[in-house]
Amino acid sequence: MRYEVFETPEALGQGAADLFESLLLATLRERDRFRVALSGGSTPLHLYRALRGRELPWERVEWYWSDERTVGPDSKDSNYRLAHDELLAHLPASGRVERIPGEIDPHEAARRYAEVLPESIDLCYLGMGDDGHTASLFPGTEGLAATGRVTANFVPRLGTWRVSFTFEEINRAHNVQLLVTGQNKASVLAEVRAHAGKHPVERVKDPLWLLDREAASQLA
Ligand SMILES: O=C1O[C@H](COP(=O)(O)O)[C@@H](O)[C@H](O)[C@H]1O
């Protein structure tokens, strides 16, 4: 397991922003565009805040999402909205911004999103729930077995649909970074490290884990 530990969630945000910057610059030496897939939940907030003050060639960055809730872009639950309000709205420029249309039928949203995705993602961000889910691939759901690039996934525990990258799509990305903070994730993380084989997130191939001290507290 490749991982880095930061003292606080804020320090993790700065560390992740440093890594973003070096991958961005390295990629742009080879190609015209840097393609990023953002995750949802609350953890990326510190990354967004650390990134937005930086002077970078933002017009060459394209933004995508690895999952979305079945809500419109104005909803407080929208993964797009958090990224927009905390990062994109603060940048002086941006390349393409392609959000998942969470307000339409989830199967149609998944179908359409698969069509607009670029050939490959340079940097895919993910988080991990305290049930071991990643993106919107929750334990015991049909989406775990989905093939193709994007899937609509019903989550019985939440009584709702989600739209999510499949594991196939996640594992095609050139770089995958998993950002995890908080004591409530520590025991799941220890099981993931021990390859317990019970958590969906274990199916992500060789990600770089960026952890805060609390999340890492049970790693031997
Ligand atoms: O439902 C979701 O949860 C995970 C983890 O969220 P966090 O708030 O614990 O960081 C997130 O990565 C995923 O994108 C989101 O839709």
The ligand as an SDF file (V2000), in Angstrom:
LIG
                    3D

 16 16  0  0  0  0  0  0  0  0999 V2000
  -20.7420    9.2500   -0.9840 O   0  0  0  0  0  0  0  0  0  0  0  0
  -19.6060    9.5960   -1.1430 C   0  0  0  0  0  0  0  0  0  0  0  0
  -18.6910    9.3290   -0.1800 O   0  0  0  0  0  0  0  0  0  0  0  0
  -17.2940    9.2050   -0.4540 C   0  0  0  0  0  0  0  0  0  0  0  0
  -16.5720    9.5600    0.8480 C   0  0  0  0  0  0  0  0  0  0  0  0
  -17.0080   10.8430    1.2720 O   0  0  0  0  0  0  0  0  0  0  0  0
  -16.3520   11.6310    2.4990 P   0  0  0  0  0  0  0  0  0  0  0  0
  -17.3350   12.7240    2.8280 O   0  0  0  0  0  0  0  0  0  0  0  0
  -16.2160   10.6690    3.6110 O   0  0  0  0  0  0  0  0  0  0  0  0
  -15.0670   12.1810    2.0220 O   0  0  0  0  0  0  0  0  0  0  0  0
  -16.8880   10.1130   -1.5940 C   0  0  0  0  0  0  0  0  0  0  0  0
  -15.5700    9.8860   -1.9610 O   0  0  0  0  0  0  0  0  0  0  0  0
  -17.8270    9.9210   -2.7770 C   0  0  0  0  0  0  0  0  0  0  0  0
  -17.3890   10.6650   -3.8880 O   0  0  0  0  0  0  0  0  0  0  0  0
  -19.1660   10.3900   -2.3190 C   0  0  0  0  0  0  0  0  0  0  0  0
  -20.1340   10.4720   -3.3360 O   0  0  0  0  0  0  0  0  0  0  0  0
  1  2  2  0
  2  3  1  0
  2 15  1  0
  3  4  1  0
  4  5  1  0
  4 11  1  0
  5  6  1  0
  6  7  1  0
  7  8  2  0
  7  9  1  0
  7 10  1  0
 11 12  1  0
 11 13  1  0
 13 14  1  0
 13 15  1  0
 15 16  1  0
M  END
$$$$
